[in-house]
Amino acid sequence: MSGPGFPKSNAVLAAGAALGWFLAAMPAVALEAGDLGISRLDVPVGDAQLSLGGAASGAVFDSSPSGQPWASGALKLMPRLHRDYDSGLQLGFNATFAVGDRLSRGRYGGNFFEKLFADVRTGLGRVEIGQTDGAGYVVAAGGPKVDAQVSLDDPQTTFFRDPLTGHAVSDVFALRTAVGASSNYAKIAYVSPALFGVQLALSFTPNQGKNFLPFVNAGPDVPGRQAAIWEAGLRYSTDVGPVSLTGYGGIAEGRGEHKLAGQRGVSDLGFGLRADYTVNDDLSLSLGGSYRSSNAYAFDIARSYDGASTRALHVSAIATYGDWVAGIEYGNAVAGHVPSLGASGTRLGLNGTQASLGYVLNANWQITGGWQRLDYARDSGVFFNGAPQLKMDAGFLHLNLHV
């Protein structure tokens, strides 16, 4: 690192090389994009229909400090079995099976069964029962992203590993601004249709069990585990002249079990706003941000404490021109000191910046190159580099496939 200025590292050189490769290679790749299209597999099963989708992503990167990996990736299979009725009712069974290395585990912590739920859909909305997302996450909105998989906010793939533990550095504290207290714990959720620009979501999560059916498993046997988590989310979209606005607010409240002194039920609050402006047929601009506050230390709901405060902010802007997407991001997060947690409850700070450029080959494929910087700090103890500050940066290329 070269200090407070722009870091003169191999990661920056890699980002520059990625940009040059983009500009030179993408026009030629675009000529072949039509041959790369992949359709979802739909197979009739009696009176029902089996739809098989999926996603795959892979990243190569050069990051510092030294000793970091050079590649990461994840693979997901997303089957859905559903049956339609003449009345307009649709019954479905959904699953998401995921595998990835330690840098590509996303917000679910590397669960093989990321989602497993049934749903009922009508003109009045849909009801989901099982291992699925909570209301605050389903309708979340915030700043635009060139590539959500490698964004600063709620990333699927990160670029930095703690060589002492082998785990991603973000496992200690990650920037996640959407309300997500109930994660993928088994729950009952309702999502309304969008009516006059308004969409409402509600969910109840009985405990931290991860099963197809709620109430079956109480979750991990640890002090402060959460139960009876209620979530609500509200999303509103409207046009103000040539600008399209989308706003969102979410809240979650839970009840702590087997509590130690100072432990409480989780309390999670977040909101976001995004503005989109179409300049002409080729160019569009987007700007937005999101904020979240929780009493769960580093957003770990089993460590929800009275007086604890963890907050996160993310702002971003992108410009889309034809098949190209360029963007910048800034993120900041703080996990306040929790004295009763001792050394494991030290104050943590996180600052991040990112610049990226993406090219959309077709509806299935996108490739993104960019540079990311993350700075961590703590008020006691040290990181794996032996210091209370940890400064990291990476230049990366990311290929994303979605079917």
Backbone hydrogen bonds in HBPLUS format (Angstrom, degrees):
<---DONOR---> <-ACCEPTOR-->    atom                        ^
c    i                          cat <-CA-CA->   ^        H-A-AA   ^      H-
h    n   atom  resd res      DA  || num        DHA   H-A  angle D-A-AA Bond
n    s   type  num  typ     dist DA aas  dist angle  dist       angle   num
A0012-VAL N   A0009-SER O   3.15 MM   3  5.45 125.5  2.46 102.9 114.6     1
A0013-LEU N   A0009-SER O   3.26 MM   4  6.66 160.3  2.30 147.8 153.2     2
A0014-ALA N   A0010-ASN O   2.80 MM   4  6.04 150.3  1.89 147.0 155.7     3
A0015-ALA N   A0011-ALA O   2.96 MM   4  6.24 150.9  2.05 143.1 150.7     4
A0016-GLY N   A0012-VAL O   2.95 MM   4  6.26 157.0  2.00 150.4 156.2     5
A0017-ALA N   A0013-LEU O   2.87 MM   4  6.13 155.7  1.93 147.4 154.4     6
A0018-ALA N   A0014-ALA O   2.84 MM   4  6.04 153.1  1.91 146.5 154.1     7
A0019-LEU N   A0015-ALA O   3.01 MM   4  6.28 154.6  2.08 146.0 152.1     8
A0020-GLY N   A0016-GLY O   3.01 MM   4  6.29 161.7  2.04 149.3 154.0     9
A0021-TRP N   A0017-ALA O   2.90 MM   4  6.11 157.6  1.95 149.2 155.5    10
A0022-PHE N   A0018-ALA O   2.91 MM   4  6.11 155.1  1.97 146.4 153.6    11
A0023-LEU N   A0019-LEU O   3.07 MM   4  6.35 169.5  2.08 157.8 157.4    12
A0024-ALA N   A0020-GLY O   3.11 MM   4  6.28 150.6  2.20 143.9 151.9    13
A0025-ALA N   A0021-TRP O   2.82 MM   4  5.79 162.6  1.85 155.3 160.1    14
A0026-MET N   A0022-PHE O   2.97 MM   4  5.52 169.5  1.98 153.0 155.5    15
A0028-ALA N   A0025-ALA O   3.12 MM   3  5.61 122.2  2.47 112.2 125.3    16
A0029-VAL N   A0025-ALA O   3.05 MM   4  6.28 159.3  2.10 153.5 160.1    17
A0030-ALA N   A0026-MET O   2.85 MM   4  5.97 154.2  1.92 155.2 161.3    18
A0031-LEU N   A0028-ALA O   3.20 MM   3  5.50 138.0  2.39 102.2 112.5    19
A0032-GLU N   A0029-VAL O   2.93 MM   3  5.46 144.6  2.06 113.1 123.0    20
A0033-ALA N   A0030-ALA O   3.15 MM   3  4.93 157.8  2.20  98.8 105.7    21
A0035-ASP N   A0032-GLU O   2.96 MM   3  5.58 147.0  2.07 116.8 125.9    22
A0036-LEU N   A0033-ALA O   2.94 MM   3  5.20 159.0  1.99 111.2 118.2    23
A0041-LEU N   A0052-LEU O   3.28 MM  11  5.07 155.3  2.35 148.1 142.1    24
A0052-LEU N   A0041-LEU O   2.75 MM  11  5.07 158.9  1.79 152.4 159.4    25
A0043-VAL N   A0050-LEU O   2.78 MM   7  5.08 162.8  1.81 148.8 154.6    26
A0050-LEU N   A0043-VAL O   2.78 MM   7  5.08 174.1  1.78 154.1 155.6    27
A0045-VAL N   A0048-ALA O   2.89 MM   3  5.06 171.3  1.90 128.5 131.5    28
A0048-ALA N   A0045-VAL O   2.97 MM   3  5.06 157.6  2.02 125.8 125.9    29
A0049-GLN N   A0082-HIS O   2.79 MM  33  5.43 155.0  1.85 156.2 164.7    30
A0082-HIS N   A0049-GLN O   2.94 MM  33  5.43 164.6  1.97 152.1 155.5    31
A0051-SER N   A0080-ARG O   2.78 MM  29  5.15 174.5  1.78 157.2 158.5    32
A0080-ARG N   A0051-SER O   2.77 MM  29  5.15 146.0  1.89 154.3 162.2    33
A0053-GLY N   A0078-MET O   3.14 MM  25  4.98 166.7  2.16 124.0 126.0    34
A0078-MET N   A0053-GLY O   2.83 MM  25  4.98 170.4  1.84 133.4 132.6    35
A0403-VAL N   A0054-GLY O   2.85 MM 349  5.26 169.6  1.86 163.9 161.2    36
A0055-ALA N   A0076-LYS O   2.98 MM  21  5.05 157.4  2.03 133.9 136.5    37
A0076-LYS N   A0055-ALA O   2.75 MM  21  5.05 162.5  1.78 163.9 160.8    38
A0056-ALA N   A0401-LEU O   2.92 MM 345  5.11 155.7  1.98 137.9 144.0    39
A0401-LEU N   A0056-ALA O   2.76 MM 345  5.11 162.6  1.79 168.1 170.2    40
A0057-SER N   A0074-ALA O   2.98 MM  17  5.43 162.2  2.02 157.4 157.4    41
A0074-ALA N   A0057-SER O   2.94 MM  17  5.43 153.7  2.01 143.6 149.5    42
A0058-GLY N   A0399-LEU O   3.00 MM 341  5.43 154.5  2.06 151.4 159.0    43
A0399-LEU N   A0058-GLY O   2.87 MM 341  5.43 167.2  1.89 166.1 167.5    44
A0059-ALA N   A0072-SER O   2.77 MM  13  5.30 164.1  1.79 161.6 162.2    45
A0072-SER N   A0059-ALA O   2.95 MM  13  5.30 147.1  2.06 147.7 151.8    46
A0060-VAL N   A0397-LEU O   2.97 MM 337  5.45 154.0  2.04 153.0 161.4    47
A0397-LEU N   A0060-VAL O   2.89 MM 337  5.45 153.9  1.95 164.5 171.0    48
A0061-PHE N   A0070-TRP O   2.85 MM   9  5.11 157.9  1.90 135.8 139.6    49
A0062-ASP N   A0395-GLY O   2.95 MM 333  5.48 155.9  2.01 156.1 164.0    50
A0395-GLY N   A0062-ASP O   3.09 MM 333  5.48 161.1  2.13 147.1 147.8    51
A0064-SER N   A0393-ASP O   2.90 MM 329  5.62 156.4  1.95 163.8 171.6    52
A0393-ASP N   A0064-SER O   3.18 MM 329  5.62 150.3  2.27 140.5 148.4    53
A0101-ASP N   A0073-GLY O   3.40 MM  28  6.41 153.9  2.47 169.4 176.5    54
A0075-LEU N   A0099-VAL O   2.83 MM  24  5.43 159.4  1.87 163.2 167.9    55
A0099-VAL N   A0075-LEU O   2.95 MM  24  5.43 155.8  2.01 156.5 164.1    56
A0077-LEU N   A0097-PHE O   2.87 MM  20  5.20 156.0  1.93 149.1 157.2    57
A0097-PHE N   A0077-LEU O   2.90 MM  20  5.20 165.7  1.92 154.4 157.4    58
A0095-ALA N   A0079-PRO O   3.20 MM  16  5.74 146.9  2.32 167.7 164.9    59
A0081-LEU N   A0093-PHE O   2.91 MM  12  5.18 159.6  1.96 153.0 156.8    60
A0093-PHE N   A0081-LEU O   2.74 MM  12  5.18 145.3  1.85 146.8 158.7    61
A0083-ARG N   A0091-LEU O   2.82 MM   8  5.40 152.6  1.90 154.1 163.4    62
A0091-LEU N   A0083-ARG O   3.02 MM   8  5.40 158.0  2.07 154.2 157.3    63
A0085-TYR N   A0089-LEU O   2.86 MM   4  5.29 149.0  1.96 168.2 171.8    64
A0088-GLY N   A0085-TYR O   2.96 MM   3  5.60 166.5  1.98 122.5 126.3    65
A0090-GLN N   A0121-ARG O   2.98 MM  31  5.06 146.5  2.09 146.8 152.6    66
A0121-ARG N   A0090-GLN O   2.85 MM  31  5.06 167.8  1.87 153.4 157.3    67
A0092-GLY N   A0119-ASP O   2.95 MM  27  5.17 159.6  1.99 153.4 152.9    68
A0119-ASP N   A0092-GLY O   2.90 MM  27  5.17 157.6  1.95 137.3 140.8    69
A0094-ASN N   A0117-PHE O   2.76 MM  23  5.38 173.9  1.76 170.3 172.5    70
A0117-PHE N   A0094-ASN O   3.01 MM  23  5.38 151.6  2.09 138.4 147.5    71
A0096-THR N   A0115-LYS O   2.90 MM  19  4.89 149.8  2.00 136.2 130.6    72
A0114-GLU N   A0096-THR O   2.93 MM  18  5.40 133.7  2.15 155.4 165.9    73
A0115-LYS N   A0096-THR O   3.42 MM  19  4.89 162.2  2.45 127.2 129.3    74
A0098-ALA N   A0112-PHE O   2.88 MM  14  4.89 154.8  1.95 132.6 141.1    75
A0104-SER N   A0101-ASP O   2.96 MM   3  5.39 163.7  1.99 117.4 122.6    76
A0158-THR N   A0103-LEU O   2.85 MM  55  5.33 158.1  1.90 155.0 162.5    77
A0110-GLY N   A0105-ARG O   3.35 MM   5  4.33 143.0  2.50 129.6 119.3    78
A0109-GLY N   A0106-GLY O   3.45 MM   3  5.98 165.9  2.47 115.1 116.0    79
A0116-LEU N   A0131-GLN O   2.93 MM  15  4.90 154.4  1.99 130.6 138.4    80
A0131-GLN N   A0116-LEU O   2.86 MM  15  4.90 151.6  1.94 140.3 132.3    81
A0118-ALA N   A0129-ILE O   2.95 MM  11  5.40 161.0  1.99 152.6 151.2    82
A0129-ILE N   A0118-ALA O   2.90 MM  11  5.40 160.9  1.93 156.0 161.0    83
A0120-VAL N   A0127-VAL O   2.91 MM   7  5.25 148.6  2.01 145.8 155.9    84
A0127-VAL N   A0120-VAL O   2.93 MM   7  5.25 154.1  1.99 145.7 153.6    85
A0122-THR N   A0125-GLY O   2.92 MM   3  5.46 168.4  1.93 162.1 166.0    86
A0125-GLY N   A0122-THR O   3.14 MM   3  5.46 164.6  2.16 115.1 116.3    87
A0126-ARG N   A0191-VAL O   2.96 MM  65  5.45 161.0  1.99 152.1 157.7    88
A0191-VAL N   A0126-ARG O   2.96 MM  65  5.45 161.1  1.99 157.8 163.5    89
A0128-GLU N   A0189-ALA O   2.78 MM  61  5.06 162.4  1.81 145.2 151.2    90
A0189-ALA N   A0128-GLU O   2.83 MM  61  5.06 164.5  1.86 151.8 155.8    91
A0130-GLY N   A0187-LYS O   2.95 MM  57  5.38 165.5  1.97 156.5 161.3    92
A0187-LYS N   A0130-GLY O   2.85 MM  57  5.38 156.6  1.90 132.4 134.7    93
A0137-TYR N   A0134-GLY O   3.16 MM   3  5.60 138.3  2.34 108.3 118.8    94
A0138-VAL N   A0134-GLY O   3.13 MM   4  6.33 155.5  2.20 154.8 162.2    95
A0140-ALA N   A0137-TYR O   3.34 MM   3  5.14 164.4  2.37 101.6 106.0    96
A0150-VAL N   A0147-ASP O   3.15 MM   3  5.90 144.5  2.28 120.1 127.0    97
A0156-GLN N   A0149-GLN O   2.86 MM   7  4.78 147.7  1.97 122.8 133.5    98
A0157-THR N   A0149-GLN O   2.99 MM   8  6.03 164.5  2.01 163.2 160.9    99
A0154-ASP N   A0175-LEU O   2.88 MM  21  6.15 175.5  1.88 159.5 159.5   100
A0169-VAL N   A0160-PHE O   3.05 MM   9  5.84 164.3  2.08 130.5 134.3   101
A0162-ASP N   A0167-HIS O   2.82 MM   5  5.64 169.9  1.83 176.1 173.0   102
A0166-GLY N   A0162-ASP O   2.74 MM   4  5.48 152.7  1.81 163.7 173.0   103
A0171-ASP N   A0168-ALA O   3.02 MM   3  5.51 161.1  2.06 112.1 118.2   104
A0172-VAL N   A0169-VAL O   3.10 MM   3  5.96 161.5  2.14 123.4 127.3   105
A0183-SER N   A0180-GLY O   3.10 MM   3  5.27 162.2  2.13 110.7 116.2   106
A0185-TYR N   A0182-SER O   2.99 MM   3  5.86 165.3  2.02 154.3 159.0   107
A0186-ALA N   A0209-GLY O   2.95 MM  23  6.14 160.9  1.99 155.1 161.3   108
A0188-ILE N   A0204-PHE O   2.99 MM  16  5.38 158.4  2.04 148.2 154.7   109
A0204-PHE N   A0188-ILE O   2.84 MM  16  5.38 154.7  1.90 153.7 162.2   110
A0190-TYR N   A0202-LEU O   2.73 MM  12  5.25 162.3  1.76 162.7 165.6   111
A0202-LEU N   A0190-TYR O   2.88 MM  12  5.25 156.5  1.94 149.3 157.0   112
A0192-SER N   A0200-LEU O   2.83 MM   8  5.35 175.7  1.84 170.0 171.6   113
A0195-LEU N   A0198-VAL O   2.90 MM   3  5.20 160.9  1.93 145.8 144.6   114
A0198-VAL N   A0195-LEU O   2.98 MM   3  5.20 166.6  2.00 111.8 115.6   115
A0237-SER N   A0197-GLY O   2.85 MM  40  4.79 149.8  1.94 130.3 140.4   116
A0199-GLN N   A0235-ARG O   2.86 MM  36  5.13 155.7  1.92 153.2 156.5   117
A0235-ARG N   A0199-GLN O   2.88 MM  36  5.13 162.3  1.92 155.0 159.9   118
A0201-ALA N   A0233-GLY O   2.88 MM  32  5.03 152.4  1.95 155.3 154.2   119
A0233-GLY N   A0201-ALA O   2.88 MM  32  5.03 156.3  1.94 146.0 146.9   120
A0203-SER N   A0231-GLU O   3.03 MM  28  5.19 151.3  2.11 144.9 142.4   121
A0231-GLU N   A0203-SER O   2.97 MM  28  5.19 164.5  1.99 149.2 149.6   122
A0205-THR N   A0229-ILE O   2.87 MM  24  4.95 160.7  1.91 142.3 148.8   123
A0229-ILE N   A0205-THR O   2.82 MM  24  4.95 156.6  1.87 154.8 149.6   124
A0228-ALA N   A0206-PRO O   2.98 MM  22  4.41 160.6  2.02 106.2 108.8   125
A0225-ARG N   A0222-VAL O   3.37 MM   3  5.86 148.0  2.48 137.5 132.4   126
A0224-GLY N   A0257-GLU O   2.89 MM  33  5.17 132.0  2.13 154.3 168.5   127
A0257-GLU N   A0225-ARG O   2.82 MM  32  5.46 145.8  1.93 158.0 169.1   128
A0227-ALA N   A0255-ARG O   2.80 MM  28  5.15 145.3  1.92 141.1 152.8   129
A0255-ARG N   A0227-ALA O   2.82 MM  28  5.15 153.8  1.89 158.8 163.0   130
A0230-TRP N   A0253-GLU O   2.83 MM  23  5.39 157.0  1.88 163.1 159.6   131
A0253-GLU N   A0230-TRP O   2.92 MM  23  5.39 153.1  1.99 150.1 159.0   132
A0232-ALA N   A0251-ILE O   2.97 MM  19  5.51 153.8  2.04 156.1 161.4   133
A0251-ILE N   A0232-ALA O   2.95 MM  19  5.51 153.2  2.02 158.4 164.9   134
A0234-LEU N   A0249-GLY O   2.90 MM  15  5.42 159.6  1.94 160.4 166.7   135
A0249-GLY N   A0234-LEU O   2.96 MM  15  5.42 149.0  2.06 151.2 160.1   136
A0236-TYR N   A0247-GLY O   2.90 MM  11  5.28 162.5  1.93 149.2 153.0   137
A0247-GLY N   A0236-TYR O   2.82 MM  11  5.28 164.7  1.84 157.5 161.3   138
A0238-THR N   A0245-LEU O   2.94 MM   7  5.41 156.3  2.00 151.2 158.0   139
A0245-LEU N   A0238-THR O   2.77 MM   7  5.41 167.3  1.78 169.3 173.3   140
A0240-VAL N   A0243-VAL O   2.74 MM   3  5.24 166.8  1.76 165.7 168.4   141
A0243-VAL N   A0240-VAL O   3.17 MM   3  5.24 161.5  2.20 123.6 122.3   142
A0244-SER N   A0276-ASP O   2.87 MM  32  5.09 166.6  1.89 153.2 155.9   143
A0276-ASP N   A0244-SER O   2.86 MM  32  5.09 155.0  1.92 145.4 153.7   144
A0246-THR N   A0274-ARG O   2.90 MM  28  5.21 154.8  1.97 153.3 157.8   145
A0274-ARG N   A0246-THR O   2.85 MM  28  5.21 146.8  1.96 148.0 158.0   146
A0248-TYR N   A0272-GLY O   2.98 MM  24  5.17 148.1  2.08 151.2 147.5   147
A0272-GLY N   A0248-TYR O   2.97 MM  24  5.17 152.0  2.05 137.6 139.4   148
A0250-GLY N   A0270-GLY O   2.83 MM  20  5.24 161.4  1.86 153.8 152.1   149
A0270-GLY N   A0250-GLY O   2.99 MM  20  5.24 158.7  2.03 149.9 147.7   150
A0252-ALA N   A0268-ASP O   2.80 MM  16  4.91 147.5  1.91 146.8 147.8   151
A0268-ASP N   A0252-ALA O   2.87 MM  16  4.91 167.2  1.89 148.1 150.3   152
A0254-GLY N   A0266-VAL O   2.85 MM  12  4.90 148.2  1.95 147.8 148.0   153
A0263-GLN N   A0260-LEU O   3.08 MM   3  5.59 167.0  2.10 134.6 137.8   154
A0306-ASP N   A0262-GLY O   2.76 MM  44  5.44 168.1  1.77 169.8 173.6   155
A0264-ARG N   A0304-SER O   2.88 MM  40  5.54 162.3  1.92 135.2 137.9   156
A0295-ASN N   A0267-SER O   3.19 MM  28  5.77 145.0  2.32 147.4 157.6   157
A0269-LEU N   A0293-SER O   2.90 MM  24  5.36 160.3  1.94 162.8 168.5   158
A0293-SER N   A0269-LEU O   2.79 MM  24  5.36 160.3  1.83 162.1 168.0   159
A0271-PHE N   A0291-TYR O   2.95 MM  20  5.57 151.8  2.03 152.5 160.5   160
A0291-TYR N   A0271-PHE O   2.84 MM  20  5.57 158.8  1.89 166.5 172.6   161
A0273-LEU N   A0289-GLY O   2.95 MM  16  5.68 157.9  2.00 164.2 169.9   162
A0289-GLY N   A0273-LEU O   2.93 MM  16  5.68 151.7  2.01 157.1 166.4   163
A0275-ALA N   A0287-LEU O   2.78 MM  12  5.36 162.0  1.81 163.1 169.5   164
A0287-LEU N   A0275-ALA O   2.95 MM  12  5.36 155.4  2.01 152.1 159.8   165
A0277-TYR N   A0285-LEU O   2.81 MM   8  5.21 164.4  1.84 161.3 164.0   166
A0285-LEU N   A0277-TYR O   2.81 MM   8  5.21 165.5  1.83 155.0 159.1   167
A0279-VAL N   A0283-LEU O   2.93 MM   4  5.45 137.0  2.12 136.0 148.7   168
A0280-ASN N   A0283-LEU O   3.21 MM   3  5.36 163.0  2.24 144.5 146.5   169
A0322-GLY N   A0282-ASP O   3.02 MM  40  5.16 151.8  2.10 139.5 141.3   170
A0284-SER N   A0320-THR O   2.94 MM  36  5.23 148.7  2.04 145.9 154.7   171
A0320-THR N   A0284-SER O   2.87 MM  36  5.23 169.4  1.88 156.0 159.6   172
A0286-SER N   A0318-ILE O   3.01 MM  32  5.33 158.5  2.06 157.0 155.8   173
A0318-ILE N   A0286-SER O   2.96 MM  32  5.33 156.1  2.01 141.6 148.4   174
A0288-GLY N   A0316-SER O   3.09 MM  28  5.74 157.4  2.14 164.0 162.6   175
A0316-SER N   A0288-GLY O   2.97 MM  28  5.74 159.5  2.01 161.2 162.3   176
A0290-SER N   A0314-HIS O   2.85 MM  24  5.42 147.7  1.95 151.8 161.7   177
A0314-HIS N   A0290-SER O   3.01 MM  24  5.42 154.7  2.08 157.8 159.2   178
A0292-ARG N   A0312-ALA O   2.98 MM  20  5.28 150.2  2.07 151.8 156.0   179
A0312-ALA N   A0292-ARG O   2.91 MM  20  5.28 150.8  2.00 147.3 152.4   180
A0294-SER N   A0310-THR O   2.82 MM  16  5.24 148.1  1.92 151.6 161.6   181
A0310-THR N   A0294-SER O   2.82 MM  16  5.24 160.4  1.86 160.0 163.8   182
A0305-TYR N   A0295-ASN O   3.10 MM  10  5.97 148.8  2.21 162.8 154.8   183
A0299-PHE N   A0296-ALA O   2.93 MM   3  4.80 151.7  2.01 131.2 123.1   184
A0297-TYR N   A0303-ARG O   2.96 MM   6  5.63 170.9  1.97 142.8 139.9   185
A0300-ASP N   A0297-TYR O   2.96 MM   3  5.60 165.6  1.98 121.7 126.2   186
A0303-ARG N   A0300-ASP O   2.87 MM   3  5.58 161.3  1.90 124.7 130.1   187
A0308-ALA N   A0305-TYR O   3.12 MM   3  5.24 161.2  2.16 116.6 121.4   188
A0336-GLY N   A0309-SER O   2.79 MM  27  5.24 162.8  1.82 150.2 153.8   189
A0311-ARG N   A0334-VAL O   2.95 MM  23  5.54 156.2  2.00 153.9 159.8   190
A0334-VAL N   A0311-ARG O   2.94 MM  23  5.54 156.2  1.99 154.2 160.9   191
A0313-LEU N   A0332-ASN O   2.75 MM  19  5.22 154.7  1.81 161.7 169.2   192
A0332-ASN N   A0313-LEU O   2.94 MM  19  5.22 158.0  1.99 146.5 150.8   193
A0315-VAL N   A0330-TYR O   2.98 MM  15  5.45 163.6  2.00 158.8 164.1   194
A0330-TYR N   A0315-VAL O   2.90 MM  15  5.45 154.0  1.97 165.2 166.1   195
A0317-ALA N   A0328-ILE O   3.12 MM  11  5.67 153.8  2.19 155.4 159.9   196
A0328-ILE N   A0317-ALA O   3.01 MM  11  5.67 152.1  2.09 157.5 166.5   197
A0319-ALA N   A0326-ALA O   2.81 MM   7  5.39 153.1  1.88 156.2 165.0   198
A0326-ALA N   A0319-ALA O   2.97 MM   7  5.39 167.2  1.98 155.2 158.1   199
A0321-TYR N   A0324-TRP O   2.91 MM   3  5.22 154.4  1.98 141.6 150.0   200
A0324-TRP N   A0321-TYR O   3.00 MM   3  5.22 163.7  2.03 131.4 130.7   201
A0360-VAL N   A0323-ASP O   2.89 MM  37  5.16 167.2  1.91 152.9 156.6   202
A0325-VAL N   A0358-GLY O   2.85 MM  33  4.92 154.9  1.91 143.8 143.9   203
A0358-GLY N   A0325-VAL O   2.61 MM  33  4.92 170.3  1.62 156.2 159.9   204
A0327-GLY N   A0356-SER O   2.98 MM  29  5.54 160.7  2.02 158.6 159.4   205
A0356-SER N   A0327-GLY O   3.03 MM  29  5.54 165.0  2.05 153.9 156.6   206
A0329-GLU N   A0354-GLN O   2.87 MM  25  5.09 147.4  1.98 149.4 152.2   207
A0354-GLN N   A0329-GLU O   3.11 MM  25  5.09 147.4  2.22 139.2 136.8   208
A0331-GLY N   A0352-GLY O   2.90 MM  21  4.90 160.1  1.93 140.6 141.2   209
A0352-GLY N   A0331-GLY O   2.84 MM  21  4.90 155.2  1.90 147.9 145.4   210
A0333-ALA N   A0350-LEU O   2.88 MM  17  5.06 154.3  1.95 147.2 149.9   211
A0350-LEU N   A0333-ALA O   2.83 MM  17  5.06 145.0  1.95 161.6 157.9   212
A0335-ALA N   A0348-LEU O   2.83 MM  13  5.03 163.6  1.86 147.5 153.1   213
A0348-LEU N   A0335-ALA O   2.98 MM  13  5.03 156.6  2.03 140.6 147.5   214
A0338-VAL N   A0345-GLY O   2.85 MM   7  4.89 165.4  1.88 145.2 150.2   215
A0341-LEU N   A0338-VAL O   3.01 MM   3  5.67 158.6  2.05 122.5 129.2   216
A0342-GLY N   A0339-PRO O   3.06 MM   3  5.49 164.4  2.08 114.8 119.7   217
A0345-GLY N   A0342-GLY O   3.02 MM   3  5.46 161.5  2.06 113.8 119.5   218
A0379-ASP N   A0347-ARG O   3.24 MM  32  5.57 141.0  2.40 139.1 147.6   219
A0349-GLY N   A0377-ALA O   2.82 MM  28  5.02 155.5  1.88 150.0 150.9   220
A0377-ALA N   A0349-GLY O   3.01 MM  28  5.02 142.8  2.15 137.5 138.2   221
A0351-ASN N   A0375-ASP O   2.94 MM  24  5.17 153.3  2.01 145.3 153.9   222
A0375-ASP N   A0351-ASN O   2.82 MM  24  5.17 161.2  1.85 157.8 162.5   223
A0353-THR N   A0373-ARG O   2.99 MM  20  5.27 152.6  2.06 143.9 151.6   224
A0373-ARG N   A0353-THR O   2.85 MM  20  5.27 162.3  1.89 162.3 161.9   225
A0355-ALA N   A0371-TRP O   3.05 MM  16  5.54 158.7  2.10 156.1 162.9   226
A0371-TRP N   A0355-ALA O   2.91 MM  16  5.54 157.5  1.96 160.6 168.2   227
A0357-LEU N   A0369-GLY O   2.81 MM  12  5.46 161.7  1.84 167.1 173.2   228
A0369-GLY N   A0357-LEU O   2.93 MM  12  5.46 166.3  1.95 153.6 155.5   229
A0359-TYR N   A0367-ILE O   2.82 MM   8  5.47 156.6  1.88 159.0 167.1   230
A0367-ILE N   A0359-TYR O   3.07 MM   8  5.47 163.1  2.10 150.3 153.9   231
A0361-LEU N   A0365-TRP O   3.06 MM   4  5.40 132.9  2.29 127.1 139.4   232
A0402-HIS N   A0364-ASN O   2.96 MM  38  5.04 149.5  2.05 134.8 144.7   233
A0366-GLN N   A0400-ASN O   3.02 MM  34  5.31 146.5  2.14 150.5 157.4   234
A0400-ASN N   A0366-GLN O   2.85 MM  34  5.31 166.1  1.87 166.9 170.0   235
A0368-THR N   A0398-HIS O   2.77 MM  30  5.05 158.2  1.82 148.0 155.6   236
A0398-HIS N   A0368-THR O   2.66 MM  30  5.05 156.5  1.71 154.2 161.4   237
A0370-GLY N   A0396-PHE O   3.01 MM  26  5.48 150.2  2.10 146.4 149.6   238
A0396-PHE N   A0370-GLY O   2.92 MM  26  5.48 159.9  1.96 147.4 152.2   239
A0372-GLN N   A0394-ALA O   2.85 MM  22  5.31 157.1  1.91 153.1 161.0   240
A0394-ALA N   A0372-GLN O   2.85 MM  22  5.31 149.2  1.94 149.8 157.9   241
A0374-LEU N   A0392-MET O   2.86 MM  18  5.28 163.0  1.89 148.1 153.8   242
A0392-MET N   A0374-LEU O   2.85 MM  18  5.28 163.2  1.87 161.8 166.9   243
A0376-TYR N   A0390-LEU O   2.81 MM  14  4.99 166.6  1.82 150.0 152.6   244
A0390-LEU N   A0376-TYR O   2.90 MM  14  4.99 162.2  1.93 138.6 139.9   245
A0378-ARG N   A0388-PRO O   3.03 MM  10  5.44 136.1  2.23 150.2 160.3   246
A0383-PHE N   A0387-ALA O   2.86 MM   4  5.72 165.8  1.88 147.8 145.8   247
A0386-GLY N   A0383-PHE O   2.91 MM   3  5.53 161.9  1.94 124.9 127.1   248
